[in-house]
Amino acid sequence: MKDPADDHDRADDHDGTDDRDRAKDAVGTWHRLAGASVLLDGFHALKHAVRFRAEVLTAVTGDRRAALALADELAPDVRDTLDGLLVEVPEATYRSLVPRPHPTAVAALAVRPSREAGLRALAATPRIAPVVVLDQPRNLGNAGAVIRLAAGFGATGVVTTGTLDPWHPTVVRGGAGLHFATAVERLTVAELPSGPVFALDPEGEDIRGTKLPDDALLAFGSERSGLSPELRARADHLVSLPMRPQVSSYNLATSVAMTLFHWSAAGGAPISS
């Protein structure tokens, strides 16, 4: 004999009741946790966070089919995980949850790694890859781009000094969710981990004649004013990037990329998977 519940279940599937309940629950979770969570803005941020084992609390999309098609194309390794996480909500609802809608119409909230874990990662020795230090940076997008670079090169971590929050949503967006692939913390100069400090400065020695050790702290001054007096006093070496005369400076992320490449090309530790 046919169970009447079978018809009821099929009716729910047909009229979308289950999907509406999931959407309602996802949005409720979002409103409850948004203030204390990391915003993963866009498909790529969510993809990277999942790859590097972030604890994702809720994930929404304005177009689930399109998001999973992206996963099939760009991230088949985490496609099944994303399939289980992503909840479709109306486009207007998605837009109401984020400060600036992403072209992929995907957003998620994740747990920020504990500060204690970040400090342990930065302090662990022997260090097989440098720590990047951004001394009083000002531009949120630049900071995000640096974190993305550091993750790509397998750096131990990125430390900022000053007032910029390296976990600000704009920084996380610029880092494409790769905050979860490296240690990211804000410290004072006095709190920096141990290791020789190689600070980038126009008056320093040409970096091409310098071998950067794996345990180095690579320090970069702010976009506007350069190294702070405190960081300069802590520096063991001042090094400079090659630059054509009358060109005043490089973009911060470009400087970090050139320096990390120099480290890696001169025998830096292999990038782990």
N, C-alpha and C positions, 0 to 999 in steps of 0.2 A: 504494500500500500504506500502511496506517495505521501511523504511528509509535507504538510502545508508550509512548514518553515522553509522548505526549498524554494517555493514560490516567493515567499517574503524576502529571502536573501537575494533572489534574482531581481526582485522589484527594487530593492535598495541599490543594487549595482546599476540597474537601468536608469533610475532617476537621479543617481549621483549623491544619494544621502551619505554614504560612507565618505566620499570625497569631500563633501561639504563639512562633515564632522572633523575630518583630518585637517582641513584648512582652518577651521575655527580653533582647533586645539593648537595648531602651529602659530597662529597669530596671537592667541592668548599667551603662549609661552614667550613669544617675542616681546610683547608689552611688559611681561613680568620680569624678564631677565636682561633687557637691552642695556640698561644703565650700568650693569656690572660685567658685561661680556665684550668680547672682541668682535667687531663687525667685519665679516668677510664679504667684501663688496665685489660681486662678479663671479663668473664661473671659474676663472683661473685661480682666484684667491681661495675658493672652496676646494678646488682640485688639489692645490698644493697643501692646504691645511690637512686634508684627508691623507695625502701621501705621507706626510710627516707626523701622523698620529695625533692630530689635534682632537680634543673632545668637542665635537659639534653638538650643540644643544638643540638647534632647530634650523631648518633650511627651507627657503621658499623660492618659488619662481613664478613668473607670469606666464611661462610657456614651458611646461614640463617636457613635452615631446622634443622641442628644439634643444633644451638643455641636455637631454639624454643623447640626442644626435651628436652634439658637441663631444660628449663623453665617448661615444663610439669612435669618433674621428681622432680625438686628441688625448684621451685618457682612458683607454680600455682597461688599464690596470685597476682603476678605481670605479669603473662604470657600475658594477653591482652595488657598491657601497653608496654611490650617489643615487642610484635607483631607490634604495631604501630610505634615504634621507630627504630627498626633494619632495616637497608638497606644493602642488599648484594652487595659487590663490588668484583672485581677479587682478587684472593689471593695475587697477586703481588702488587696490589694497597693497600690492607690492610697492607701488610708488609712494604710498603713505608711510612705509616703514623705513625708507632709506633717505638720506639727505640729498643724494644725487643719483637718479636711476642709472644703472649700468647697461650698456648695450646688450648684454647677455640676459638681462632681466633675472639675475640670480643673486640671492643674498643669504647669508647665514650668520648665526651667532655661535661663538666658540668660547671655551674657558681659557682665560689667559694663563700661561704657565706660571708656576709660583716663582716669586723672586728668589727664594732660597735655591731652587733648582738652577735658575740662571746664574746666580753667584757661584754655585759649585762648579758649573761648567766653565765659567771664566777663570776660576782659580785653580782648576785641576792641572796638575803637572805630571809628567812632562807634556808640554803643549806641542802639538804637531802642526799647528797652523796659527797665523797671527790673529790678534784681536784688532779690529778697526775702531778707532776712537774719533768721534766727531765732536770737536771742541766748540761748544756753544753754537750749534747750527741754528739756522733761522727758517729755512725753507722745508716745509713738511714733505713736499714731493721729492726733493733731493734726498732727504733722509730715507724715504721709502726706496728710492732707486739704489741707494748704497746698500741697504739691507738685502735687496734682491741680488746685487753683485756679490756680497759677502757669502750669501747662501750658495750661489753658483760656483764660487771658488773653494767652497768648503772651509771658510774662515771659522775660527772658534766662536766668534761673536762680534756684535757691534755694540759699542758703548757710546752714549751721548752724555755730555756735560751741559749744564745750563738748564734753561726752562723748557725746552722742547720735549714733549712727551713722545718717546719713540713708538708708543703703542696707540697714538692718536689715529682715528679712522682714516684720515687722509694719508698718513704714513703707511698704514697697513695696505691701503689701496695701491699706493705706489710700489710697495714691496710684493704685490701679487700674492699675499698670503704666506710668503716665505719667512715670516717671523718665526714660524714653527720649525724651520729647518736649521736655525742657529740661535745662539743665546742673544737676547736683546734686552739691555738694561740701561737705566739712567743712573750715573754715579757722579760724585765729585772727583776732582783731580786726585785728591788725597786717597780716595777709595779705589783707584784703578788697580787692576791685578798686577802682579809682579811681572817683570820682564823688561828688556831694554826698549826704550821709547825712541822710535825713529819718527821725527816730526817733519812734515813737509813745509818747506819755507823757501821763498825765492832766493834767499841768501845762502842756502845750504849747499853742500857738495852735490855734484851731479849724481843722481841715483844710479846711473848706468855703471858707475864704478864701485857700487856698494852691493854686497850680498846681504839680503835681508834674512835674518834667522827665523826659524819656524816659531819661536816663542816671542817674536817681536810684538810690540804695540805700535801700530801704524796710526799716527795722529794727524788729523787734518783740521785746520782752523775754519772759522766761520766764513760764510760766503762774502761777508762785507769787511770784517776787521781782522781776519787771520787768526793766528794763535793767540790765546790769552796769555798774560804774564805768568799765570800759575802753571799752565801746560808747558810753556817755553822753559820755565825753570826746571821742570821735571824731565825734560828731554835729554837723552843721552847723545843723540845725533840729530843734526839738521840736514835734511836732504832735499834736493830740488828735482823737478821734472824738466826734461829738455823742452825749451820753448823758443820760438822765433822772436828775435828782438822786436819790440814795440807791441807785442801781444801781451796784454796785461795779466791774464789769468785763464785757467781752465774752469769749466763747470766742476762742481764738487764731485759728482758721481763719476765724471770722466777722470778726474785725478785719482780717485780710489781705484777705478778699473785699471788705469795704467800701472799703479803701484802694485796691486795684487797680481797683475800679469807678470810684472818684473819679478816678483817673489816666486811665482810658480814656474816661470821659464828658467830661473836660475837654480832649479832643483828643489823647489818646495815639495812638501809632502803630497803624495798622490791623493786625489779627491776620492773619498769613499762613496760607496753607493748608498 
